Amino acid sequence: MSEVARAVSDRGELVLRRRADDGALELRVNGVFVMDDRETSSEELLAQAALSGTPERVLVGGLGLGYTVRTLLADARVRTVVVAEIEPALVQWMRDGVLPSVLTDERVVVAVGDVRAVVAEQPDASLDGILLDVDNGPDFLVYDSNSAVYESEFLALCKQKLRAGGVLTVWSSSSSAGLDAALARVFGRSEVSPVPVRLQERDETYFVYQGRL
């Protein structure tokens, strides 16, 4: 395992490293595995949910390694992708070429800050999709403060920012009855898609939750 980059913020330590066994880039926050560039299917599924409609303007909560944004940008119908990323180091690593960048596309607008504040700043009924991948899900939080992202009050704010036909999509590393119930309360129903993944020689299942207008 070799270290590629390291940064410290108010929330703790971010480490980007390359695994020796498969050569994958891996991101860890405060020692907790967050994502790698080997298994990206669930991040891409987040984007596909928004692309199923009329995805002119989409907001992505969590830049990560860029795979959700990259999938969105591959669709010519997408005019604007607003990216909310709380860790400035991730944005800078892309700008410096440490990570393959999705930020050079003129359709991408980056807001460095808490996704809740970035969503609140958007005009009502201005987004075709909101895609949230800001933590490991409500039951395995890296940052305790992110618990509010998965609660009804913020989900209702997201609904307010969506246009008719818009979709809110939330990534989780585990099944969450609480998130499922919160989405159902706000949107009338919740859709969940289990995503089987192969993670470092073991089988896992991630989950993508959706609420639609």
C-alpha positions as CSV (number, residue, x, y, z in Angstrom):
1,M,0.0,0.0,0.0
2,S,1.5,3.3,-1.0
3,E,0.3,6.8,0.0
4,V,-0.7,9.1,-2.9
5,A,-1.9,12.1,-1.0
6,R,-2.9,13.2,2.5
7,A,-4.8,16.2,3.9
8,V,-6.2,17.3,7.2
9,S,-9.3,19.4,7.6
10,D,-11.6,20.5,10.4
11,R,-13.3,17.1,10.1
12,G,-10.1,15.0,10.3
13,E,-7.7,13.2,8.0
14,L,-8.2,12.3,4.3
15,V,-5.8,9.8,2.8
16,L,-5.6,8.7,-0.8
17,R,-3.6,5.6,-1.3
18,R,-2.9,2.9,-4.0
19,R,-3.4,-0.7,-3.0
20,A,-0.5,-3.1,-3.8
21,D,-2.7,-6.1,-4.6
22,D,-4.9,-4.7,-7.4
23,G,-3.5,-1.2,-8.0
24,A,-6.8,0.5,-7.0
25,L,-6.9,4.0,-5.7
26,E,-8.6,4.0,-2.3
27,L,-10.0,6.9,-0.2
28,R,-10.1,6.8,3.5
29,V,-11.4,9.4,6.0
30,N,-10.2,9.2,9.6
31,G,-9.0,5.7,8.8
32,V,-12.4,4.5,7.5
33,F,-12.7,3.1,4.0
34,V,-15.0,5.4,1.9
35,M,-14.5,4.3,-1.7
36,D,-12.1,3.1,-4.4
37,D,-11.9,3.3,-8.2
38,R,-12.3,-0.5,-8.6
39,E,-15.9,-0.9,-7.7
40,T,-17.9,2.1,-9.0
41,S,-21.2,0.5,-10.1
42,S,-23.3,2.0,-7.2
43,E,-21.9,5.5,-7.9
44,E,-22.8,5.1,-11.5
45,L,-26.3,3.9,-10.6
46,L,-26.9,7.1,-8.7
47,A,-26.3,9.0,-11.9
48,Q,-28.5,6.7,-14.0
49,A,-31.4,7.4,-11.7
50,A,-31.3,11.1,-12.7
51,L,-30.7,10.3,-16.3
52,S,-33.9,8.4,-16.5
53,G,-35.8,11.7,-16.7
54,T,-35.0,15.0,-18.2
55,P,-31.6,15.7,-16.5
56,E,-30.8,19.2,-17.6
57,R,-29.7,20.5,-14.1
58,V,-28.5,18.0,-11.4
59,L,-26.9,18.5,-8.0
60,V,-24.4,15.9,-6.7
61,G,-23.7,15.8,-3.0
62,G,-20.2,14.4,-2.6
63,L,-17.5,14.6,-5.3
64,G,-15.7,11.5,-4.1
65,L,-13.5,10.1,-6.9
66,G,-15.7,11.6,-9.6
67,Y,-17.6,8.6,-10.9
68,T,-21.1,9.8,-10.4
69,V,-20.3,13.2,-12.0
70,R,-18.4,11.5,-14.9
71,T,-21.5,9.3,-15.7
72,L,-23.7,12.4,-15.7
73,L,-21.4,14.3,-18.0
74,A,-21.4,11.4,-20.6
75,D,-25.1,12.4,-21.3
76,A,-25.4,15.4,-23.7
77,R,-28.7,16.3,-22.2
78,V,-27.1,17.4,-18.9
79,R,-26.5,21.1,-19.0
80,T,-25.3,21.8,-15.5
81,V,-23.9,19.6,-12.7
82,V,-23.6,21.4,-9.3
83,V,-21.2,19.5,-7.1
84,A,-21.2,20.1,-3.3
85,E,-18.0,18.8,-1.7
86,I,-17.2,19.6,1.9
87,E,-13.5,18.6,1.7
88,P,-11.5,21.2,-0.2
89,A,-8.6,18.7,-0.6
90,L,-10.6,16.4,-2.8
91,V,-11.4,19.3,-5.2
92,Q,-7.7,20.4,-5.1
93,W,-6.5,16.9,-5.9
94,M,-8.6,16.9,-9.0
95,R,-7.5,20.3,-10.0
96,D,-3.8,19.3,-9.5
97,G,-4.1,16.1,-11.5
98,V,-3.6,13.8,-8.5
99,L,-7.0,12.3,-9.3
100,P,-8.5,12.1,-12.8
101,S,-10.5,15.3,-13.0
102,V,-14.2,15.9,-13.9
103,L,-13.8,19.6,-13.1
104,T,-12.6,20.7,-16.5
105,D,-16.0,20.3,-18.1
106,E,-17.6,23.7,-18.4
107,R,-20.9,22.2,-17.2
108,V,-19.6,21.5,-13.7
109,V,-20.0,24.1,-11.0
110,V,-18.2,23.2,-7.7
111,A,-19.4,24.5,-4.4
112,V,-17.0,23.7,-1.5
113,G,-19.3,23.4,1.5
114,D,-21.8,21.3,3.4
115,V,-24.4,19.8,1.0
116,R,-27.2,21.0,3.2
117,A,-26.2,24.6,2.7
118,V,-25.6,24.1,-1.0
119,V,-29.1,22.6,-1.5
120,A,-30.7,25.3,0.5
121,E,-29.1,27.9,-1.8
122,Q,-30.8,26.4,-4.9
123,P,-34.0,28.0,-6.2
124,D,-37.1,26.0,-5.6
125,A,-38.1,23.7,-8.4
126,S,-34.8,24.2,-10.2
127,L,-33.2,20.7,-10.2
128,D,-34.0,17.6,-12.1
129,G,-32.1,15.4,-9.8
130,I,-30.3,15.5,-6.4
131,L,-27.8,12.7,-5.8
132,L,-26.5,12.3,-2.3
133,D,-23.3,10.3,-1.7
134,V,-21.8,12.2,1.2
135,D,-21.1,9.4,3.7
136,N,-21.4,5.6,4.1
137,G,-25.1,5.9,4.8
138,P,-27.2,6.7,7.9
139,D,-26.1,3.6,9.9
140,F,-22.3,3.8,9.3
141,L,-21.5,7.5,9.5
142,V,-17.9,8.7,9.0
143,Y,-19.1,12.2,10.3
144,D,-21.8,12.2,12.9
145,S,-23.0,15.6,11.7
146,N,-24.1,13.9,8.4
147,S,-27.0,12.2,10.2
148,A,-29.2,15.1,9.3
149,V,-28.7,14.4,5.6
150,Y,-30.8,11.3,5.9
151,E,-33.7,12.7,8.0
152,S,-37.1,13.9,6.9
153,E,-36.4,17.7,7.3
154,F,-33.6,17.7,4.8
155,L,-35.2,15.2,2.4
156,A,-38.2,17.6,2.4
157,L,-35.9,20.5,1.5
158,C,-34.5,18.4,-1.4
159,K,-38.1,17.7,-2.6
160,Q,-38.8,21.4,-2.6
161,K,-35.8,22.0,-4.9
162,L,-36.9,19.4,-7.5
163,R,-38.9,20.1,-10.6
164,A,-41.9,18.0,-11.5
165,G,-40.5,14.6,-12.5
166,G,-37.4,15.1,-10.5
167,V,-35.7,12.4,-8.4
168,L,-33.8,12.3,-5.1
169,T,-31.3,9.5,-5.0
170,V,-29.4,8.5,-1.8
171,W,-26.4,6.0,-1.6
172,S,-26.0,3.8,1.4
173,S,-23.4,1.1,2.3
174,S,-26.2,-0.8,4.1
175,S,-29.9,-1.4,4.1
176,S,-31.6,1.3,6.2
177,A,-35.2,1.0,7.4
178,G,-35.0,4.5,8.8
179,L,-34.0,6.1,5.5
180,D,-36.6,4.0,3.6
181,A,-39.3,5.3,6.0
182,A,-38.2,8.9,5.8
183,L,-38.2,8.9,2.0
184,A,-41.7,7.3,2.0
185,R,-43.0,10.0,4.4
186,V,-41.6,12.8,2.2
187,F,-42.3,11.5,-1.3
188,G,-45.2,9.1,-0.7
189,R,-43.1,6.0,-1.5
190,S,-39.5,4.9,-1.5
191,E,-37.7,2.8,-4.1
192,V,-34.7,0.8,-3.1
193,S,-32.2,-0.9,-5.4
194,P,-29.7,-3.4,-3.9
195,V,-26.3,-3.3,-5.8
196,P,-24.2,-6.4,-5.4
197,V,-20.5,-5.4,-5.5
198,R,-17.1,-7.2,-5.2
199,L,-15.0,-5.3,-2.7
200,Q,-11.4,-6.5,-2.1
201,E,-12.2,-10.2,-2.7
202,R,-15.4,-10.2,-0.7
203,D,-19.0,-9.9,-1.8
204,E,-20.9,-6.9,-0.4
205,T,-24.3,-5.2,-1.2
206,Y,-24.7,-1.5,-1.4
207,F,-28.1,0.2,-1.6
208,V,-29.5,3.1,-3.7
209,Y,-32.7,4.7,-2.3
210,Q,-34.9,7.0,-4.4
211,G,-37.8,9.3,-4.0
212,R,-39.6,10.7,-7.1
213,L,-42.0,13.6,-7.8
